[in-house]
Amino acid sequence: MPDNKVETINFFDKLVEELPERGIFSQTLMKNEHSSVVLMQLAAGEELSEHTSKFACMIQVLEGSGKLQANGSDVKLTKGQLVSMKADLPHSVTADHDLVFVLYLFKTPHK
């Protein structure tokens, strides 16, 4: 029988109060067999170098601005934006200003 437990979290309760001049912070907020939710904070000028994920994912920008480079394209990241990516897509993220986003990873294969 499936577990009907409900989990809640407030992203803003988990933020680092003041980012230092340099740094990348990540915190896994929820994780189960189907998905993971990770809160990411990048200080201005920081970069997540090019990488891939074996899972499809979405990025939801909560604060700040930056750039996502994927598949030869630059996508401007701004507050309120939601970006979806397929699994195995090489991509990188750069923070223009302190950037806060939520990363949703979907572990169920898409057919």
ZAVO-838141 format. One record per residue: residue number from 1; residue in three letters; z negated, x, y negated of N, C-alpha, C, CB in turn. Coordinates in steps of 0.05 Angstrom, whole numbers, plus 32768, in hexadecimal, padded with zeros to 4 digits. Each point is the difference from the previous one (the first is absolute). Glycine has a CB too. Layout:
<sites>
SITE / seq / type / n.c3 / n.c1 / n.c2 / ca.c3 / ca.c1 / ca.c2 / c.c3 / c.c1 / c.c2 / cb.c3 / cb.c1 / cb.c2
SITE / NUM / ala / Z / X / Y / Z / X / Y / Z / X / Y / Z / X / Y
...
</sites>
This chain:
<sites>
SITE / seq / type / n.c3 / n.c1 / n.c2 / ca.c3 / ca.c1 / ca.c2 / c.c3 / c.c1 / c.c2 / cb.c3 / cb.c1 / cb.c2
SITE / 1 / met / 8000 / 8011 / 8018 / 8000 / 7FEF / 7FE8 / 8000 / 8012 / 7FE7 / 7FE7 / 7FDB / 8019
SITE / 2 / pro / 802A / 801F / 7FD3 / 8001 / 8011 / 7FE8 / 7FE6 / 7FFE / 7FF0 / 8032 / 7FF9 / 7FFE
SITE / 3 / asp / 7FC9 / 801D / 7FF5 / 7FE8 / 8002 / 7FEE / 8007 / 7FF1 / 7FE6 / 7FF1 / 802C / 8015
SITE / 4 / asn / 8000 / 7FC0 / 7FE3 / 8005 / 7FF1 / 7FE8 / 7FF0 / 800A / 7FE8 / 800B / 7FD8 / 801D
SITE / 5 / lys / 7FEA / 8040 / 7FE5 / 7FF1 / 800B / 7FEB / 8010 / 8003 / 7FE7 / 7FE4 / 8018 / 8022
SITE / 6 / val / 8011 / 7FE2 / 7FC7 / 800D / 8003 / 7FE6 / 7FF3 / 8018 / 7FF2 / 800B / 7FCE / 7FFD
SITE / 7 / glu / 8006 / 8044 / 7FF9 / 7FF6 / 8017 / 7FF1 / 800A / 7FFE / 7FE3 / 8000 / 801D / 8029
SITE / 8 / thr / 7FEF / 7FEA / 7FC4 / 8008 / 8000 / 7FE4 / 7FF7 / 801A / 7FF3 / 7FFC / 7FCD / 7FFE
SITE / 9 / ile / 8013 / 803B / 7FEE / 7FF9 / 8018 / 7FF1 / 800B / 7FFD / 7FE4 / 8000 / 801D / 802A
SITE / 10 / asn / 7FF3 / 7FEF / 7FC3 / 800A / 8001 / 7FE4 / 8009 / 801C / 7FFB / 7FE1 / 7FDA / 7FF1
SITE / 11 / phe / 8039 / 802A / 800B / 800B / 801A / 7FFB / 7FF1 / 800E / 7FE9 / 802D / 7FF1 / 8010
SITE / 12 / phe / 7FCE / 8001 / 7FDB / 7FF4 / 800C / 7FE8 / 7FE4 / 800A / 8004 / 801D / 7FE2 / 7FE5
SITE / 13 / asp / 7FD5 / 8013 / 802F / 7FE5 / 800B / 8006 / 8002 / 801B / 800D / 7FF0 / 7FD1 / 8005
SITE / 14 / lys / 8027 / 8036 / 8006 / 8003 / 8019 / 800F / 800D / 8017 / 7FF0 / 8004 / 7FE4 / 8028
SITE / 15 / leu / 8004 / 8017 / 7FBF / 800D / 8014 / 7FF0 / 7FED / 8017 / 7FF8 / 801F / 7FDD / 7FEF
SITE / 16 / val / 7FEC / 803B / 8010 / 7FF2 / 8016 / 7FF4 / 7FFD / 7FFA / 7FE3 / 8011 / 8022 / 8022
SITE / 17 / glu / 7FD7 / 7FDE / 7FD3 / 7FFC / 7FF7 / 7FE4 / 8010 / 800F / 7FEC / 7FD2 / 7FF4 / 800D
SITE / 18 / glu / 802F / 8027 / 7FF5 / 8011 / 8010 / 7FEE / 800D / 8016 / 8010 / 7FE1 / 7FF5 / 7FD8
SITE / 19 / leu / 8039 / 800B / 8028 / 800F / 8014 / 800F / 7FFD / 801B / 7FF2 / 8020 / 7FDE / 8011
SITE / 20 / pro / 7FDC / 8038 / 7FFE / 8000 / 801A / 7FF3 / 801D / 8007 / 7FF7 / 7FD8 / 800F / 801C
SITE / 21 / glu / 802B / 8007 / 7FD6 / 801B / 8007 / 7FF6 / 8014 / 8004 / 8017 / 7FEA / 8016 / 7FD9
SITE / 22 / arg / 800C / 7FF3 / 803E / 8011 / 8003 / 8018 / 7FF3 / 7FF2 / 8017 / 8012 / 802D / 7FEE
SITE / 23 / gly / 7FFF / 7FC9 / 8024 / 7FF4 / 7FF5 / 8018 / 800F / 7FE8 / 800B / 7FD5 / 8011 / 7FF1
SITE / 24 / ile / 802A / 7FED / 8029 / 800B / 7FE9 / 800E / 7FE9 / 7FF5 / 8012 / 8030 / 8012 / 7FFF
SITE / 25 / phe / 7FCA / 7FD5 / 7FFE / 7FEB / 7FF3 / 800F / 800B / 7FEA / 8010 / 7FDE / 800C / 7FDD
SITE / 26 / ser / 801A / 7FF2 / 803C / 8008 / 7FE9 / 8011 / 7FE8 / 7FF6 / 800F / 802F / 8012 / 8004
SITE / 27 / gln / 7FD1 / 7FD4 / 8000 / 7FEA / 7FF4 / 800F / 800B / 7FE9 / 8010 / 7FDF / 800C / 7FDC
SITE / 28 / thr / 801D / 7FF5 / 803F / 8009 / 7FEB / 8011 / 7FEC / 7FE9 / 7FFD / 8016 / 8020 / 8021
SITE / 29 / leu / 7FF4 / 7FC9 / 7FD6 / 7FEF / 7FE9 / 7FFB / 7FFE / 7FED / 8018 / 800D / 8003 / 7FD0
SITE / 30 / met / 8009 / 7FFA / 803F / 8001 / 7FEF / 8017 / 8013 / 800C / 8014 / 7FF4 / 7FD7 / 7FE5
SITE / 31 / lys / 8006 / 8027 / 8035 / 8011 / 800A / 8015 / 7FFC / 7FF0 / 8019 / 8000 / 802E / 7FEB
SITE / 32 / asn / 8016 / 7FC9 / 8021 / 7FFE / 7FF3 / 801A / 801A / 8007 / 8010 / 7FE3 / 7FDA / 7FED
SITE / 33 / glu / 8021 / 8019 / 8029 / 8017 / 8007 / 8011 / 801B / 7FF8 / 7FF4 / 7FE2 / 7FFB / 8027
SITE / 34 / his / 801E / 7FF5 / 7FC5 / 8019 / 7FF6 / 7FF4 / 8006 / 800D / 7FE5 / 7FF8 / 7FD6 / 8017
SITE / 35 / ser / 7FF4 / 8033 / 7FDA / 8005 / 8009 / 7FE5 / 7FE9 / 8012 / 7FF6 / 801B / 7FD7 / 7FF7
SITE / 36 / ser / 7FEB / 8037 / 7FF3 / 7FED / 8010 / 7FF2 / 8003 / 7FFB / 7FE2 / 7FFF / 8023 / 8025
SITE / 37 / val / 7FEB / 7FDE / 7FCC / 8001 / 7FFD / 7FE3 / 7FF2 / 8018 / 7FF4 / 8001 / 7FCD / 8003
SITE / 38 / val / 800D / 8042 / 7FED / 7FF6 / 8019 / 7FF5 / 8001 / 7FFF / 7FE1 / 800E / 801A / 802A
SITE / 39 / leu / 7FDC / 7FEC / 7FC9 / 8000 / 8002 / 7FE3 / 8005 / 801D / 7FF8 / 7FDF / 7FD9 / 7FFC
SITE / 40 / met / 8036 / 802B / 7FF3 / 8008 / 801B / 7FF8 / 7FFC / 8003 / 7FE1 / 8021 / 8002 / 8027
SITE / 41 / gln / 7FD5 / 8015 / 7FD1 / 7FFE / 8006 / 7FE4 / 800A / 801D / 7FFC / 7FD8 / 7FE1 / 7FFA
SITE / 42 / leu / 803C / 8021 / 7FF4 / 800B / 801A / 7FF9 / 7FFC / 8006 / 7FE3 / 8022 / 7FFC / 8025
SITE / 43 / ala / 7FD2 / 801B / 7FD5 / 7FFD / 8008 / 7FE4 / 801C / 8005 / 7FF4 / 7FD1 / 8014 / 8009
SITE / 44 / ala / 8031 / 7FE9 / 7FDD / 801A / 8005 / 7FF2 / 800B / 801C / 8008 / 7FF1 / 7FE2 / 7FDA
SITE / 45 / gly / 8029 / 801E / 802D / 800D / 8019 / 8007 / 7FFE / 8007 / 801E / 7FF6 / 800F / 7FD3
SITE / 46 / glu / 7FFA / 7FE3 / 803C / 7FFE / 8005 / 801D / 8017 / 7FF4 / 800F / 7FCE / 8001 / 7FFC
SITE / 47 / glu / 8038 / 800A / 801C / 8016 / 7FF7 / 8010 / 7FF9 / 7FFF / 801D / 8020 / 8013 / 7FDE
SITE / 48 / leu / 7FE9 / 7FD8 / 802F / 8000 / 7FFF / 801D / 801B / 800A / 8008 / 7FDE / 7FD9 / 8004
SITE / 49 / ser / 8024 / 803F / 8007 / 801A / 800C / 8007 / 800E / 7FEF / 8015 / 7FEF / 802D / 7FF5
SITE / 50 / glu / 802B / 7FD8 / 800D / 8011 / 7FF0 / 8012 / 7FF4 / 7FFF / 801C / 8028 / 800B / 7FE5
SITE / 51 / his / 7FD7 / 7FDD / 8026 / 7FF6 / 7FFB / 801B / 800C / 7FE6 / 800A / 7FD4 / 8018 / 7FF5
SITE / 52 / thr / 8026 / 7FE1 / 8024 / 8009 / 7FE7 / 800C / 7FE8 / 7FF2 / 800C / 802E / 8013 / 8009
SITE / 53 / ser / 7FD5 / 7FD4 / 7FFD / 7FEC / 7FF0 / 800E / 800E / 7FF4 / 8018 / 7FE4 / 7FF7 / 7FD6
SITE / 54 / lys / 800F / 8009 / 8041 / 800C / 7FF3 / 8017 / 7FFE / 7FE2 / 7FFF / 7FF5 / 8029 / 801B
SITE / 55 / phe / 7FFD / 7FCD / 7FD0 / 7FFD / 7FE3 / 7FFC / 800D / 7FF7 / 7FE6 / 7FD5 / 8002 / 801A
SITE / 56 / ala / 8035 / 7FE5 / 7FE7 / 8009 / 7FF4 / 7FE7 / 7FE7 / 7FFD / 7FED / 8026 / 7FE6 / 8018
SITE / 57 / cys / 7FDF / 801B / 7FCE / 7FEA / 7FFF / 7FEE / 8007 / 7FF3 / 7FE6 / 7FEE / 8029 / 8014
SITE / 58 / met / 7FFE / 7FD0 / 7FDC / 8003 / 7FF5 / 7FE5 / 7FEC / 800F / 7FEE / 800F / 7FD2 / 8011
SITE / 59 / ile / 7FF9 / 8032 / 7FD7 / 7FEF / 800C / 7FEB / 7FFD / 7FEB / 7FEA / 800F / 8030 / 800B
SITE / 60 / gln / 7FD7 / 7FCB / 7FEE / 7FFA / 7FED / 7FEA / 7FF2 / 8011 / 7FEA / 7FFC / 7FD7 / 8020
SITE / 61 / val / 8010 / 802B / 7FC9 / 7FF5 / 8010 / 7FEA / 7FEB / 7FEF / 7FF1 / 802B / 801B / 7FFC
SITE / 62 / leu / 7FBD / 7FF0 / 8002 / 7FEA / 7FF3 / 7FF2 / 7FFD / 800A / 7FE4 / 7FE9 / 7FFA / 802B
SITE / 63 / glu / 801B / 8020 / 7FD0 / 7FFC / 800C / 7FE6 / 8012 / 8018 / 7FFD / 7FD0 / 7FF0 / 7FFE
SITE / 64 / gly / 8036 / 8017 / 7FEA / 800F / 8019 / 7FFA / 801E / 7FFD / 8004 / 7FD7 / 8019 / 800C
SITE / 65 / ser / 8036 / 7FFF / 7FF5 / 801D / 8000 / 8005 / 8008 / 8019 / 800E / 8007 / 7FE5 / 7FD7
SITE / 66 / gly / 8010 / 801A / 8035 / 800A / 8017 / 800F / 801C / 7FFB / 8009 / 7FD2 / 800C / 800E
SITE / 67 / lys / 8036 / 8004 / 8006 / 801B / 7FFF / 800B / 7FFF / 8003 / 801E / 8014 / 8012 / 7FD5
SITE / 68 / leu / 7FFC / 7FDD / 8038 / 8004 / 8002 / 801D / 801C / 800A / 8004 / 7FDF / 7FDA / 800A
SITE / 69 / gln / 8025 / 803B / 8005 / 801B / 800A / 8006 / 8004 / 7FF9 / 801E / 7FFF / 8025 / 7FDC
SITE / 70 / ala / 8017 / 7FCD / 802A / 8006 / 7FF8 / 801B / 801E / 7FFC / 8003 / 7FD2 / 7FEB / 8006
SITE / 71 / asn / 8038 / 801F / 800F / 801C / 7FFA / 8007 / 8013 / 8007 / 7FE9 / 7FF0 / 7FDC / 801E
SITE / 72 / gly / 800A / 803A / 7FD3 / 8011 / 8009 / 7FEA / 7FFD / 7FF0 / 7FE7 / 801F / 800E / 8022
SITE / 73 / ser / 7FCE / 7FE0 / 7FDD / 7FFB / 7FEF / 7FE8 / 7FE5 / 8005 / 7FF4 / 801F / 7FDE / 8012
SITE / 74 / asp / 7FDE / 801F / 7FD4 / 7FE6 / 8000 / 7FF3 / 7FF8 / 7FE4 / 7FF9 / 8009 / 802E / 7FED
SITE / 75 / val / 7FDF / 7FCB / 801A / 7FF5 / 7FE5 / 7FFA / 7FE8 / 8004 / 7FEE / 8010 / 7FEC / 802C
SITE / 76 / lys / 7FF1 / 8009 / 7FBC / 7FE9 / 8001 / 7FED / 7FEA / 7FEF / 800B / 801F / 8008 / 7FD8
SITE / 77 / leu / 7FC9 / 8003 / 8029 / 7FE8 / 7FF2 / 8009 / 7FF0 / 7FF8 / 7FE8 / 7FFF / 8018 / 802C
SITE / 78 / thr / 7FFC / 7FCE / 7FD0 / 7FF1 / 7FF6 / 7FEA / 7FEC / 7FEB / 800A / 8026 / 8009 / 7FDF
SITE / 79 / lys / 7FC6 / 7FF2 / 8011 / 7FEB / 7FEC / 8007 / 800C / 7FE6 / 8008 / 7FE1 / 8016 / 7FE0
SITE / 80 / gly / 8016 / 7FE0 / 8037 / 8009 / 7FE6 / 800A / 8018 / 8001 / 8013 / 7FEE / 7FED / 7FD6
SITE / 81 / gln / 801F / 802A / 802C / 8018 / 8003 / 8010 / 7FF9 / 8001 / 801E / 8016 / 8018 / 7FDA
SITE / 82 / leu / 7FFB / 7FDD / 8036 / 7FFE / 8000 / 801D / 801A / 800C / 800B / 7FE0 / 7FD8 / 8001
SITE / 83 / val / 801D / 803D / 8010 / 8017 / 800E / 800B / 7FFE / 7FFF / 801E / 8004 / 801E / 7FD7
SITE / 84 / ser / 8012 / 7FDC / 8037 / 8000 / 7FFF / 801D / 8013 / 8016 / 800B / 7FF7 / 7FCE / 7FFF
SITE / 85 / met / 8000 / 803F / 8016 / 8010 / 8015 / 800D / 8001 / 7FFD / 801E / 7FF4 / 801F / 7FDA
SITE / 86 / lys / 8022 / 7FE8 / 8031 / 8003 / 8000 / 801D / 7FF2 / 8018 / 800C / 802C / 7FE7 / 7FFD
SITE / 87 / ala / 7FCF / 8018 / 801D / 7FF4 / 8017 / 800E / 8014 / 8017 / 8000 / 7FE5 / 7FE1 / 801D
SITE / 88 / asp / 8010 / 8037 / 7FE4 / 8010 / 8019 / 8002 / 8011 / 8007 / 7FE8 / 8000 / 7FF8 / 8030
SITE / 89 / leu / 7FFA / 7FFC / 7FB9 / 800F / 8005 / 7FE8 / 7FF3 / 8018 / 7FF1 / 800F / 7FCF / 7FFC
SITE / 90 / pro / 7FFE / 8047 / 8000 / 7FF4 / 8016 / 7FF1 / 7FFC / 7FF7 / 7FE3 / 8017 / 8022 / 801D
SITE / 91 / his / 7FD1 / 7FE4 / 7FD9 / 7FF9 / 7FF7 / 7FE4 / 7FEA / 8012 / 7FF5 / 800E / 7FD1 / 800B
SITE / 92 / ser / 7FF0 / 802F / 7FDA / 7FEA / 800F / 7FF3 / 7FF7 / 7FEE / 7FE8 / 8013 / 802E / 800E
SITE / 93 / val / 7FD5 / 7FD8 / 7FE9 / 7FF4 / 7FF1 / 7FE9 / 7FF5 / 8014 / 7FEC / 7FF5 / 7FD8 / 801E
SITE / 94 / thr / 8012 / 8024 / 7FC9 / 7FF5 / 8010 / 7FEA / 7FF3 / 7FEE / 7FEB / 8024 / 8023 / 8008
SITE / 95 / ala / 7FC4 / 7FE6 / 7FEF / 7FF1 / 7FF1 / 7FEB / 8007 / 800A / 7FE5 / 7FDB / 7FF7 / 8020
SITE / 96 / asp / 8031 / 7FF8 / 7FCF / 8004 / 8007 / 7FE3 / 7FE6 / 7FFE / 7FF1 / 8030 / 7FEF / 8002
SITE / 97 / his / 7FC2 / 7FFC / 8003 / 7FE5 / 7FFB / 7FF5 / 7FEE / 7FFA / 8018 / 8011 / 7FEF / 7FD2
SITE / 98 / asp / 7FD5 / 8013 / 802C / 7FEF / 7FFA / 8016 / 800A / 7FE8 / 800F / 7FD8 / 8014 / 7FE9
SITE / 99 / leu / 802E / 7FEE / 8030 / 800E / 7FEC / 8010 / 7FED / 7FF5 / 8016 / 802D / 8015 / 7FF6
SITE / 100 / val / 7FD0 / 7FD1 / 800B / 7FF0 / 7FF4 / 8014 / 8011 / 7FEB / 800F / 7FD5 / 8007 / 7FE5
SITE / 101 / phe / 802D / 7FFC / 8035 / 800F / 7FEC / 8010 / 7FF3 / 7FFB / 801B / 802A / 800F / 7FE8
SITE / 102 / val / 7FDE / 7FDB / 8023 / 7FF7 / 7FF9 / 801B / 8018 / 8003 / 8012 / 7FDC / 7FDF / 7FEF
SITE / 103 / leu / 801F / 802F / 8027 / 8015 / 8004 / 8015 / 7FFA / 7FEF / 8018 / 8007 / 8030 / 7FF0
SITE / 104 / tyr / 800C / 7FBF / 8016 / 7FFD / 7FEE / 8018 / 8013 / 800B / 8015 / 7FF4 / 7FD7 / 7FE3
SITE / 105 / leu / 8001 / 8030 / 8034 / 8010 / 8009 / 8017 / 8000 / 7FEB / 8015 / 7FF4 / 8030 / 7FF6
SITE / 106 / phe / 8024 / 7FCA / 8014 / 8004 / 7FEB / 8014 / 8007 / 800C / 801B / 800E / 7FDF / 7FDC
SITE / 107 / lys / 7FDF / 8020 / 8037 / 8004 / 800F / 8019 / 8010 / 7FF0 / 8014 / 7FD5 / 8015 / 7FF8
SITE / 108 / thr / 8031 / 7FD3 / 8003 / 8011 / 7FF0 / 8012 / 801D / 8008 / 7FFB / 7FDF / 7FD9 / 8002
SITE / 109 / pro / 8030 / 802F / 8012 / 801C / 8008 / 7FFC / 8010 / 7FE8 / 7FF6 / 7FFC / 8023 / 8024
SITE / 110 / his / 8016 / 7FE3 / 7FC9 / 8012 / 7FEC / 7FF6 / 801A / 8002 / 8010 / 7FEC / 8001 / 7FD2
SITE / 111 / lys / 801E / 7FE9 / 8037 / 8019 / 8000 / 8011 / 8017 / 7FF7 / 7FEF / 7FE5 / 7FF7 / 802A
</sites>
